[in-house]
C-alpha cells in the first residue's frame, strides 16, 4: 500500500506527506524491481499518485556520444522507468485536499475523526458501487474501517493533510507513455467527463468504459477489468526495450486498490514490470 495507508508501517516514519508517499513508491520499485521498465497503475486517489510518480520517472532512452545508429537498445542509456500507466476512475484533475490542508491541528484531527466515522464510511460505501445490494454490505463497511483503528493512523493522516495532498493536474499532460483509462459507466464519485478529459490531455491514452459499474471497477467487475489490463500490458507498444526487462518473467503487481475510504477502494497503486508476459502475482493492500 502507499506509505501510511492501509496496513503499512506507521512507526519510525518521519513524514507521511504526498511527496513521502511517492518517494516510498520509488524506493519500493528500486528495491523490488531494480528500477526496470514498469507499468504503474492506480485507482481513484491512487491515480493521482501514479500521475506524480510517472511524470517524475518517465522512461527515456538516449544514445551515448559516439554510438552508431542501429545498435541494440542495450547500448542505449536509459533514464526513468515508467513505460505506461493504467488509471481506474482516477483523480487527475483535482489538486490537493481543499481547505482541510490549512486547518490548525486540533481542527484537522476532528476532521480525521469524521473521516473514519461509520456514517461517512457508509455513505462512501454506497456511492462507490452500481450494485449496492451485492457490494455495499455491512462487511464491506467493517473492512473499510478496520485499518483506521490502528495506532498511528491519525498521525499519518494529519501529516498527509498538512502536506496539501497530491497535485497531479498540471502533470497529466506530461505523461506521454501509453496509458489505459478504465472508467465505470455509473461512477457516483467522480464526474464521467474526467474519463474523456484524460484522453484529450494525455498524448497516448485510450479509454475503456465498463458498463453497470461504479467507482471501483477492480472490485465490482474484477474479471473484465483484469482482461482489459492484461490486453493492454501484452500490447506491442509495451514490449520491453531492454533484455534485462525481458529476463524478468513476472509482472509484480502491488494492487493497492484502496484509498481514503479503505477496502471500498478509492485509491491505490499497481506496479507491473514491463516484461510482455501476463500478470503473475497480486499483492492486495489496505487504504487511507
C-alpha positions in Angstrom: 0.0 0.0 0.0 1.0 3.6 -0.2 3.0 4.7 2.8 0.9 5.5 5.8 -2.3 3.9 4.4 -3.8 0.5 4.9 -1.6 -1.7 6.9 1.8 -0.2 6.0 4.4 0.8 8.6 3.4 3.6 10.9 6.2 3.6 13.4 9.5 5.4 13.0 8.5 7.2 9.8 9.5 10.9 9.6 6.7 12.0 7.2 3.6 10.7 5.5 3.3 13.6 3.1 2.3 13.3 -0.5 6.0 13.6 -1.5 7.0 10.9 1.0 4.5 8.5 -0.5 5.9 9.0 -4.0 9.5 8.6 -2.7 8.5 5.4 -0.9 7.0 4.0 -4.1 10.2 4.8 -5.9 12.2 3.1 -3.2 9.9 0.0 -3.4 10.5 -0.3 -7.2 14.2 0.3 -7.0 14.5 -2.4 -4.3 12.0 -5.0 -5.7 12.2 -4.3 -9.4 15.7 -3.0 -9.8 14.2 0.2 -11.4 13.5 -1.8 -14.5 10.8 -0.8 -17.1 7.5 -0.7 -15.5 3.8 0.0 -16.0 2.2 1.7 -13.0 -1.5 2.0 -12.3 -3.8 3.3 -9.7 -7.5 3.7 -8.8 -9.1 7.0 -7.7 -6.7 8.8 -5.4 -4.1 6.2 -6.2 -4.3 7.5 -9.8 -3.1 10.9 -8.5 -0.1 9.2 -7.0 0.5 7.3 -10.3 0.5 10.5 -12.3 3.0 12.1 -10.0 5.2 9.0 -9.9 5.0 8.6 -13.7 5.7 12.3 -14.6 8.8 12.1 -12.4 10.1 8.8 -13.7 9.2 8.6 -17.4 11.3 6.1 -19.3 13.6 7.7 -21.8 16.4 6.1 -24.0 19.3 8.0 -25.5 22.5 7.0 -27.3 25.7 8.0 -25.7 28.0 10.2 -27.8 29.9 8.2 -30.4 27.4 5.3 -30.6 26.3 4.2 -34.0 22.6 4.2 -35.2 21.0 0.8 -35.5 22.8 -0.7 -32.4 20.8 -2.7 -29.9 18.9 -1.0 -27.2 21.2 -2.4 -24.6 23.8 0.1 -25.9 21.5 3.0 -25.1 21.3 4.8 -21.9 18.0 4.7 -20.0 16.7 7.3 -17.7 13.5 6.7 -15.7 11.4 3.5 -15.6 7.8 4.2 -16.4 6.7 2.7 -19.8 3.0 3.0 -19.3 0.1 3.8 -16.9 -3.3 2.3 -16.0 -5.8 4.7 -14.5 -9.0 3.4 -13.0 -11.6 6.1 -12.3 -8.6 8.2 -11.3 -8.3 11.5 -9.6 -6.2 13.5 -12.0 -7.8 16.9 -12.4 -8.3 17.9 -8.8 -5.3 19.1 -6.8 -4.9 18.9 -3.1 -7.5 18.2 -0.4 -9.1 21.6 -0.2 -9.4 23.8 2.9 -8.6 20.9 5.3 -4.9 21.3 4.5 -4.9 24.8 6.1 -6.8 23.8 9.3 -5.0 24.0 12.7 -4.0 20.6 14.0 -6.9 20.4 16.6 -9.5 21.1 13.9 -7.8 18.8 11.4 -7.9 16.0 14.0 -11.6 16.5 14.3 -11.9 16.1 10.5 -9.9 12.9 10.7 -12.3 11.6 13.3 -15.2 12.3 10.9 -13.2 10.6 8.1 -13.2 7.3 9.9 -16.7 7.5 11.3 -19.3 4.9 10.4 -21.8 7.3 8.9 -19.2 8.8 6.5 -17.8 5.4 5.6 -21.2 4.0 4.9 -22.0 7.0 2.7 -18.9 6.4 0.7 -19.6 2.7 0.6 -23.0 3.3 -1.0 -21.6 5.8 -3.5 -18.9 3.5 -4.7 -20.9 0.8 -6.4 -23.5 0.4 -9.1 -24.8 -2.9 -7.5 -25.2 -1.7 -3.9 -27.1 -4.7 -2.7 -24.3 -7.1 -3.6 -21.2 -4.9 -2.8 -22.1 -2.1 -0.4 -22.5 -4.5 2.5 -22.0 -4.3 6.2 -18.9 -6.5 5.9 -17.5 -4.0 3.3 -18.1 -1.2 5.8 -16.3 -3.1 8.6 -13.3 -4.0 6.4 -13.1 -0.4 5.2 -12.8 1.0 8.7 -10.6 -1.6 10.3 -7.2 -0.1 9.4 -8.4 3.3 10.8 -8.3 1.9 14.3 -4.5 1.2 14.2 -2.2 3.2 16.5 -0.6 5.9 14.5 -3.2 6.1 11.7 -4.4 9.5 12.8 -0.9 11.0 12.9 -0.2 9.6 9.4 -3.4 11.2 8.1 -2.5 14.5 9.7 0.9 14.5 8.1 -0.6 13.9 4.7 -3.3 16.5 5.1 -0.9 19.2 6.2 1.3 18.4 3.2 -1.5 19.6 0.9 -2.0 16.2 -0.8 -1.2 15.2 -4.3 -1.1 17.8 -7.1 -1.5 15.9 -10.4 -3.5 18.4 -12.5 -0.6 20.0 -14.3 1.3 16.7 -14.7 -1.3 14.7 -16.6 -0.3 16.1 -19.9 3.4 15.3 -19.2 2.7 11.6 -19.1 3.3 10.8 -22.7 3.7 7.0 -22.4 0.9 4.5 -23.5 -1.9 4.8 -21.0 -5.1 2.9 -20.4 -8.0 4.8 -18.8 -10.7 2.5 -17.3 -13.9 4.1 -16.1 -17.1 2.7 -14.5 -20.1 4.0 -16.5 -22.0 4.6 -13.3 -19.3 6.2 -11.2 -21.1 8.2 -8.5 -18.0 9.8 -7.1 -16.0 11.3 -10.0 -17.6 13.1 -12.9 -17.8 11.0 -16.1 -16.3 13.9 -18.1 -13.0 13.3 -16.5 -12.6 10.0 -18.4 -12.6 11.7 -21.8 -10.5 14.5 -20.4 -7.7 12.1 -19.7 -7.8 11.0 -23.3 -7.8 14.6 -24.5 -5.0 15.6 -22.3 -2.6 12.7 -22.4 -0.6 12.2 -25.7 -1.1 8.4 -25.9 -4.2 7.3 -23.9 -7.1 5.0 -24.7 -10.4 4.9 -22.8 -12.3 1.7 -21.8 -15.7 2.1 -20.3 -17.1 -0.7 -18.0 -20.9 -0.9 -18.0 -23.0 -1.5 -14.9 -20.1 -0.4 -12.8 -19.4 2.3 -10.2 -16.2 3.9 -9.0 -14.3 0.7 -8.3 -14.2 -1.5 -11.4 -11.4 -3.7 -9.9 -13.8 -4.7 -7.2 -17.2 -4.6 -8.9 -16.2 -6.0 -12.3 -12.8 -7.6 -11.5 -12.6 -10.2 -14.3 -13.5 -7.7 -17.0 -11.1 -5.1 -15.5 -8.3 -7.7 -15.4 -9.0 -8.7 -19.0 -8.6 -5.1 -20.3 -5.5 -4.5 -18.3 -3.9 -7.8 -19.4 -4.6 -7.0 -23.1 -3.0 -3.6 -22.6 0.1 -5.0 -20.9 0.5 -7.5 -23.7 0.2 -5.0 -26.5 3.1 -4.4 -28.9 3.6 -0.8 -27.7 4.5 -2.1 -24.2 7.1 -4.7 -25.3 10.2 -4.3 -23.1 13.0 -2.4 -24.7 15.8 -3.9 -22.5 16.9 -7.5 -22.4 17.2 -7.1 -18.6 13.5 -6.4 -18.5 12.7 -9.4 -20.8 14.5 -11.7 -18.4 12.2 -10.7 -15.6 9.4 -13.3 -16.2 6.7 -11.9 -13.9 4.7 -8.8 -13.6 4.9 -7.6 -10.0 1.6 -6.0 -9.2 1.2 -4.0 -6.0 -2.5 -3.6 -6.2 -3.1 -1.0 -3.5 -6.7 -0.7 -4.7 -7.9 1.1 -1.6 -7.6 4.7 -0.8 -9.1 7.3 1.6 -12.1 5.1 2.4 -10.3 1.8 2.9 -11.3 -1.5 1.4 -14.1 0.0 -0.8 -11.1 1.1 -2.9 -11.0 4.8 -3.6 -7.3 4.9 -4.1 -4.3 2.6 -4.8 -1.3 1.9 -6.9 -0.4 -1.1 -9.0 3.1 -1.7 -10.3 3.8 -4.1 -13.2 7.2 -4.9 -14.6 7.2 -4.4 -18.3 8.0 -7.9 -19.4 5.5 -8.6 -22.1 4.0 -11.5 -20.1 0.7 -11.8 -18.2 0.3 -10.6 -14.7 1.6 -13.3 -12.4 1.1 -12.0 -8.9 -1.1 -9.7 -6.9 -0.5 -8.1 -3.6 -3.6 -6.6 -2.0 -3.3 -3.6 0.3 -5.5 -1.6 2.6 -6.2 2.1 2.3 -6.2 5.6 3.6 
